[in-house]
């Protein structure tokens, strides 16, 4: 059974009048409601992993290998590039909407999860509020506007993803170009708080048709992850990207360890979605901050910065995976080296 710090404190207060209510206790001990929710989330994620009852969501391979921007980029910047070893990602934005960033990365996660669950590139759902419910985001005007704008940026973007290798002196380029969706048909009500109610077949239907190339990509290269992790880190997109990448990378390793360079071409600095200061110490500081958050949710996280500070050492997580394959056999589809 999930441990809940709030319930524990409330039950204690009911048993003895000498204990104050949770609301009055938290400020005096320096624990905010937000911090309490974070602690409850950590406990839930650890318990679900230990009991092997994790709910699975899915991500798209290009955005596991190369992160989307974490923050808004200048309005006149319509091209975004990232590189991970021989893999490259390039996103070209529509001038009216700009490049995807921040929580926009939740849109392809949600749609990919729906498509794989429904086994179709055309997904149907009752209400646009279901996405907010899936990630446990507030169903208010601010989040609705952010979701609509995110769909616009994602829908209007064109993705270039592929590899460049030089085997035996040759230069081989293997690229694919695709967009996310062929069609989006969403209904939003004026009252955000009431839009979570289902619509009947005769009312406004909500559908998203994924492009054939995008659906093929997520179907052939399934990257499963814990839904609760996405919920817990939805407001920290950099940590979320890093967690998903480490969980995937450590699972598919064919050797005991991998040394991922931080600063060389194709290294971690070119992979991450954040703008990092030119000095290496700022990147190392950021990575260590992210690793502390990740280890709170996944204590056996097998990644650390090397002793010389030049690479990230990732070990195999087969003994202590973030997501147990007994619960989700789609790990076998993660076939990239």
C-alpha positions in Angstrom: 0.0 0.0 0.0 1.3 3.5 -0.9 2.7 5.4 2.0 1.3 9.0 2.2 3.0 11.4 4.5 0.0 13.7 4.6 -2.4 10.8 5.6 0.1 9.8 8.3 0.2 13.3 9.8 -3.6 13.7 9.6 -4.3 10.4 11.3 -1.8 11.3 14.1 -3.6 14.6 14.7 -7.0 12.8 14.9 -5.7 10.5 17.6 -4.3 13.2 19.8 -5.4 16.8 20.2 -1.8 17.7 21.1 -0.9 17.3 17.4 -1.8 20.2 15.2 -3.3 19.9 11.7 -1.0 19.2 8.7 -1.5 22.7 7.4 -0.1 24.3 10.6 2.7 21.8 11.1 4.3 22.0 7.6 5.4 25.7 7.8 7.0 25.2 11.2 9.1 22.2 10.1 10.0 23.8 6.9 8.1 21.5 4.6 5.8 23.1 2.0 2.8 21.4 0.5 4.7 21.2 -2.8 7.6 19.5 -1.1 5.2 17.1 0.6 3.7 16.2 -2.8 7.2 15.5 -4.1 8.0 13.2 -1.2 4.8 11.3 -1.8 5.6 11.0 -5.5 9.1 9.6 -4.7 7.6 7.0 -2.3 4.9 6.0 -4.9 7.5 5.5 -7.7 9.8 3.4 -5.5 6.9 1.3 -4.3 5.6 0.7 -7.8 9.0 -0.3 -9.0 9.6 -2.7 -6.0 6.2 -4.3 -6.4 6.5 -4.4 -10.3 3.2 -2.7 -10.9 4.4 0.3 -12.9 2.1 1.9 -15.5 3.8 2.4 -18.8 3.9 5.3 -21.2 5.9 5.6 -24.4 8.3 8.1 -25.9 9.6 8.6 -29.4 13.2 7.6 -30.1 14.4 10.9 -31.7 13.5 12.8 -28.5 15.2 10.2 -26.2 18.4 10.4 -28.1 18.3 14.2 -28.6 16.4 16.5 -26.3 13.9 19.2 -27.3 14.6 22.8 -26.1 13.9 23.3 -22.4 13.0 27.0 -22.8 11.5 29.2 -25.5 14.0 30.1 -28.2 14.2 33.5 -29.9 11.1 34.0 -32.1 13.3 34.5 -35.2 15.0 31.1 -34.6 13.1 28.5 -36.6 15.7 25.7 -36.8 16.9 23.6 -33.9 19.7 21.0 -34.0 21.0 18.4 -31.6 23.5 15.6 -32.0 24.1 12.3 -30.1 27.1 10.4 -31.5 26.2 9.6 -35.1 22.5 10.5 -34.6 21.3 13.9 -35.4 18.0 15.7 -34.8 16.8 18.8 -36.6 13.5 20.5 -36.1 12.2 23.2 -38.5 9.4 25.3 -37.0 6.5 27.2 -38.6 7.1 31.0 -38.4 3.6 31.5 -36.8 4.1 29.1 -33.9 7.9 28.7 -33.3 9.8 25.8 -32.0 8.5 23.3 -29.5 9.9 23.6 -26.0 9.4 22.8 -22.3 6.2 20.9 -21.6 5.5 20.6 -25.3 7.5 17.3 -25.0 4.5 15.9 -23.2 2.3 16.0 -26.3 4.2 13.4 -28.3 4.5 11.2 -25.2 0.8 11.3 -24.6 -0.1 10.7 -28.3 2.5 8.0 -28.7 1.1 6.2 -25.7 -2.5 6.5 -27.0 -1.5 5.2 -30.4 0.3 2.2 -29.1 -2.5 1.4 -26.7 -5.1 1.7 -29.4 -2.9 0.1 -32.0 -3.7 2.7 -34.6 -2.2 5.9 -36.0 -5.6 7.6 -35.6 -6.3 7.9 -31.9 -9.7 8.8 -30.4 -10.4 10.3 -26.9 -13.3 11.9 -25.1 -11.9 15.2 -24.1 -8.8 17.3 -24.6 -8.7 17.5 -20.8 -7.6 13.8 -20.8 -4.0 14.8 -21.5 -4.0 17.1 -18.5 -5.5 14.3 -16.4 -2.9 11.8 -17.7 -0.1 14.0 -16.4 -2.1 15.2 -13.4 -1.7 18.8 -14.5 -4.2 21.5 -13.4 -7.2 21.8 -15.6 -7.3 25.6 -15.6 -7.1 28.2 -18.3 -3.3 28.6 -18.1 -2.6 24.9 -18.7 -5.3 24.7 -21.4 -3.7 27.6 -23.3 -0.3 26.0 -22.9 -1.6 22.7 -24.2 -3.2 24.3 -27.2 -0.1 26.2 -28.1 2.0 23.1 -27.6 -0.2 21.2 -30.1 0.2 24.0 -32.6 4.0 24.0 -32.3 4.2 20.3 -32.5 1.7 20.0 -35.4 3.5 22.6 -37.5 7.0 21.3 -37.0 9.0 19.2 -39.5 11.5 16.7 -38.1 14.7 15.5 -39.6 16.3 12.5 -37.9 19.0 10.1 -38.9 22.6 9.0 -38.8 25.9 9.8 -40.5 28.6 7.2 -40.4 31.9 6.6 -42.2 32.5 2.9 -42.4 35.6 1.8 -44.3 36.3 5.3 -45.4 32.9 5.8 -47.0 30.4 8.4 -45.9 26.9 7.0 -45.4 23.9 9.2 -44.6 20.6 7.7 -43.5 18.0 10.3 -42.8 14.3 10.4 -42.4 12.0 13.5 -42.6 8.6 13.5 -41.0 6.0 15.6 -39.2 4.2 14.5 -36.1 0.5 14.6 -37.1 -1.5 14.5 -40.4 -4.6 15.9 -38.7 -5.6 17.2 -35.3 -9.3 17.7 -34.4 -9.7 18.9 -30.8 -12.6 20.6 -29.0 -12.1 22.9 -26.1 -14.9 24.3 -24.0 -15.0 27.9 -22.7 -15.0 26.5 -19.1 -11.8 24.5 -18.6 -13.1 23.0 -15.3 -16.0 21.4 -17.1 -14.2 20.1 -20.1 -13.2 16.8 -18.6 -16.6 15.4 -19.1 -16.9 12.8 -21.9 -18.5 13.6 -25.2 -20.8 11.2 -26.8 -20.5 9.8 -30.2 -23.0 12.3 -31.5 -21.2 15.3 -30.0 -17.8 16.7 -30.8 -15.3 13.9 -31.3 -11.6 14.4 -30.6 -9.1 12.7 -33.0 -5.4 12.9 -33.8 -4.0 11.2 -36.9 -0.3 10.6 -36.6 1.7 10.8 -39.8 2.5 7.3 -41.1 6.3 7.9 -40.7 5.9 9.0 -37.0 3.6 6.1 -36.2 6.0 3.6 -37.8 8.9 5.2 -35.8 7.2 4.8 -32.4 5.8 1.4 -33.3 9.1 -0.1 -34.5 11.3 1.5 -31.8 9.2 1.5 -28.7 10.8 3.3 -25.7 8.7 2.5 -22.6 8.9 4.5 -19.4 7.1 4.9 -16.1 4.1 7.1 -16.3 4.6 8.3 -12.7 8.1 9.5 -13.5 6.7 11.7 -16.3 4.1 13.0 -13.9 6.7 13.7 -11.2 9.1 15.5 -13.5 6.6 17.2 -15.9 7.6 20.6 -14.6 11.4 19.7 -14.9 11.8 18.8 -18.6 15.6 18.7 -18.4 15.6 16.1 -15.6 12.8 14.2 -17.3 14.8 13.9 -20.6 17.9 12.9 -18.7 16.1 10.3 -16.6 14.5 8.7 -19.7 17.7 8.6 -21.6 19.7 7.0 -18.7 17.0 4.4 -18.1 17.0 3.5 -21.8 20.8 3.7 -22.3 21.6 1.6 -19.3 19.1 -1.0 -20.3 20.3 -1.5 -23.9 24.1 -1.5 -23.1 25.9 -4.4 -24.6 28.9 -3.9 -22.4 29.3 -3.4 -18.6 29.9 0.3 -18.9 29.8 3.1 -21.5 31.7 6.4 -21.3 29.7 9.2 -22.9 31.8 12.2 -23.5 30.6 15.5 -22.1 32.2 18.0 -24.4 33.5 16.4 -27.6 31.5 16.5 -30.8 28.4 14.3 -30.5 28.7 14.2 -26.7 26.3 15.0 -24.0 26.6 18.8 -24.4 25.3 18.6 -28.0 22.6 16.1 -27.0 20.8 18.0 -24.2 18.1 20.5 -24.8 19.5 23.2 -22.5 21.8 26.1 -23.4 24.9 25.4 -21.4 27.6 27.9 -20.6 30.9 27.4 -22.5 32.8 26.6 -19.3 32.7 22.9 -18.6 32.1 23.3 -14.8 28.6 24.6 -15.5 27.6 21.5 -17.5 29.0 19.2 -14.8 27.1 21.2 -12.1 23.9 20.9 -14.0 24.3 17.2 -14.6 25.1 16.6 -10.9 21.9 18.5 -10.0 19.9 16.4 -12.3 21.5 13.1 -11.0 20.5 14.0 -7.4 16.9 14.3 -8.4 17.0 11.1 -10.5 18.6 9.1 -7.6 15.8 10.3 -5.3 13.3 8.5 -7.6 15.7 5.7 -8.7 18.4 5.1 -6.0 20.2 2.5 -8.2 20.6 4.9 -11.1 23.8 3.6 -12.7 25.2 6.9 -14.0 27.9 9.2 -12.6 30.4 11.7 -13.8 33.9 10.2 -14.3 36.8 11.0 -12.0 38.4 13.4 -14.5 35.1 15.1 -15.2 35.2 14.6 -18.9 32.5 11.9 -19.4 29.4 10.4 -18.0 29.9 6.7 -17.0 26.7 4.7 -17.5 26.7 1.1 -16.3 24.2 -1.7 -17.2 20.9 -1.5 -15.3 19.8 -5.1 -16.0 20.1 -6.0 -12.3 18.1 -2.9 -11.1 16.2 -1.4 -14.1 14.1 1.7 -13.8 11.2 -0.2 -15.5 11.0 -3.9 -14.9 10.6 -5.9 -18.1 8.4 -8.4 -16.3 5.8 -5.6 -16.3 6.5 -4.2 -19.8 8.0 -6.6 -22.4 8.3 -3.8 -24.9 11.9 -3.3 -23.6 12.8 -5.9 -26.3 11.8 -3.4 -29.0 14.6 -1.0 -27.7 17.0 -2.3 -30.3 19.4 0.6 -30.7 23.0 0.0 -29.5 
